[in-house]
Amino acid sequence: MPLIALTGGIASGKSTIARRLAEHGAVIVDADQIVRDVQAPGTPVLQQIAETFGADVITADGALDRAALGAKVFGDPVLLQQLNAIVHPAVRAESQRRFESALAADPSAVIVYDVPLLVEARVDDPWDTIVVAHAPADVRRRRLVALRGMDESAAQARIEAQVSDEKRLAIADIVIDTSGTLTDTIAQTDALWERIHPR
């Protein structure tokens, strides 16, 4: 079972690569979706977040108020570390459960873990291949402004809050350069599939 870690900075084109790999037949395990799932109403993780950060990070209907929580932890390394200590172990356990479930369903599956915080949280796990989606910061900043409606300063702040490109590239087995056209990115992803897919 090839276990591939796919990472990249915000607006790096990582989701495009994941979608293309899924079209080829890869099983995509989405770390962001797991985070949402383990923080759903009624979960131990959400309860711990409320106890640690206050009831004001929970909406009236019992869900996590992501904006309120984000406002508290963004730019505060101590609070962010507290949040990560609650969330990361739950995400790790659930992702492992999903890997094993996919393998049980199809022993020859290619499993791709789509994970933004690989460098920060999971870099030492036993991945077969680490793939980094990469575009220069100025390209990603323009995408955030054009595609997500952010202003320049907010886009820059989001990029700077993440681990540096240098650290991400240093762990890569394969880099997919997403700074060109969509066609270029798809072609590189197709070549990646040929490399990782067992015959």
Disulfide bonds with the S-S distance in Angstrom:
none
